[in-house]
Amino acid sequence: KIGIIGGTGLDDPDILEGRTEKYVDTPYGKPSDALILGKIKNVDCVLLARHGRHHTIMPSNVNYRANIWALKEENCSHVLVTTACGSLREEIQPGDLVIIDQFIDR
């Protein structure tokens, strides 16, 4: 099962076939929104809108631990995460695809 944490514009539940919603709670509190369960090309997927479906959660207020816990409890073996942000490095231009090799958990 693939977990997808979508950022702004990349959290459209219409990408899933046979969608159902599931509201969950975790030891870290509630995730950003309901889990949207469905399929993409016969692959079970769980979509979670990082900022909430109505974009009501600011980036610094996202409950990342609850989001990951919820996907783990839903038996997701992989998590795909999209994000769009700027860079302070000139060699990274708009439209570049960057894969992180470090992660800071605040």
TATA-V736457 format. One record per residue. SS is DSSP state (H for helix, E for strand, L for the rest). Layout:
# TATA-V736457
ss
SS
SS
This chain:
# TATA-V736457
ss
L
E
E
E
E
E
L
L
L
L
L
L
H
H
H
L
E
E
E
E
E
E
L
L
L
E
L
L
E
L
L
L
L
L
E
E
E
E
E
E
L
L
E
E
E
E
E
E
E
L
L
L
L
L
L
L
L
L
H
H
H
L
L
H
H
H
H
H
H
H
H
H
H
L
L
L
L
E
E
E
E
L
L
L
L
L
L
L
L
L
L
L
L
L
L
L
L
L
L
L
L
L
L
L
L
L
